[in-house]
Amino acid sequence: MDKIDQRLISALRHNARASLSELALELGVSRTTVRSRIERLQRSGDIVGFTVVLKSETARDPVRALMMLGIEGRGTDRILRQLNGLSAVRATHSTNGRWDLIVELGTTSLEEIDGVISQIRRFDGVVSSETNLLLSTRKASA
């Protein structure tokens, strides 16, 4: 993948509905080049699809956050069961590195998310956490 492919993917991430002409103008290449590169990136599996982000998908949870958790010992399975029982938990992800789990949270208010974060921090075996509020979503998977 060269710099033109990378710029093309970036342009498509910004606006997947851009016409071949618009993309060609932005990249400084021909429409034929844009079309052949998109087709090649699809065949190679680098581009696996295109998606739409609906306003309703982000409006469901006006307050969203990612909470990273450090877990002591072998309590991960138990903590996952506790997390999955909370209505504010949208997804849980295991990961490597500093954090053991990443938890996607969604609530209707800051007060509600604060309560959920406090509740999770009190789980037996959670030894550290860091939470980041999500301010905007530019692309979401379907």
N, C-alpha and C positions, 0 to 999 in steps of 0.2 A: 504494500500500500504506500503510494507516494504522497507528496504534499497536496497535489490536486485532489486525490481521493479523500484525504483528511479534510480539506476545505469543503469538498462536496458533502461529506457526511455532516460536517458542522452546519452547513447551510440547510440541509434537509432536517436536521434536528431543530433548527430555528423555525423552519416553515416547510413541512413535508409536502404541502400542496403547491409549492412554487412551480411554475411552469419550466419546461426545459429552457425556454428562451431567457427567463429571469435568471435561472441558475447559470446559464452560459455567460450572460452579461456580468454577473457577479464574479465568476471565476476567470473570466477573460479567455474562454475557450468556445468552441462551436457547439451548437445544439447536438450534433451527431456525437461529439466527444462526450458530452454529458450523458446522453442516452446510453452509449456503449459502456461507459464506466458504471452507471447504475446497474445495468444488466449484468456486467461482470461481477460487481460486488454482491448482487443477489445470487448469482450462480455459485460463487465461492463461499457463500454463507456468511459473509461479513455483514450484509444487510439481510435480516430475516423477516422484516415486515415494516409496516407503517401503522401508526396509531393516531387516535383522536383523544384529546383530553377534554372532558365535558365539565362545565362549570359545576354541575350537580355533584360530581365526584369530589371536588374540593370543598363544596359548601356543606357536605354532610358533617364534617368535623371542622368547625371554624378554628379550633385550636388543636394543632398537631405537634408532635414532638418525637424525637428519637432519643431513647434512653439506653445508654451503654452500661452494662453491669459486669462487675468483677465478682466471681463466685468462689467461695472457699470450699476446698475439698471436693467431694463427689455429689454435691447437692443439686447439680444442674437439672436432672430429670424432675426432681421434686419442685424446684422453682419454676420450671417450664409448665408443669401442671397447674401451679398456683397462678401464674401469669395468664395462661389460656382460659382460666376461669373468670378473669376480670373483663367486664364489658368494654372498658376503654382500650383494651389491647387489640390492635388491628392485625399485627403480625409479630412473630418472634423469629430471630435469626441467630444461629450459632456462627461464631467467627473465630479468627485466630488473632494473635497479637495481644495487646494490652487488655482487651475486653473479651469476656466469654460469651456474652449474649448482647444482641441489639434488639430493642423492643420498640415497635412503632405504636404510638399512642394517639388517640383521637378523642376529644371531648368538646363540649359546647361552650366551656368557659375556662378562663385561667384558674379560677378557684377550684374547679373540678379537676383539672390536670394536676394542680398542686397537691390535692388530696390523694390522687392516684400515685403520684411520684413518692409522696411520703409513705403510703401504704407499702409500695414495692421496696423501698429502702429498709423497712422494718422486717422484711422476710428473713427468716433464719438462714444464714449462709451467704447473704448479699453483703460483701465487705467493702465495695466501692461502687460508685456510680457517677455518671456525668449525663446531663440531659441538655439537649439543644432543641429549642422551639423551631419549627419550620415556618418560615415567613411567606414563601410563595412556592408554587409548583409550576415549573415550565414544561415538564413532560412527565407523564405517569404511565406505567405499564397497564395494559388492559386486564 
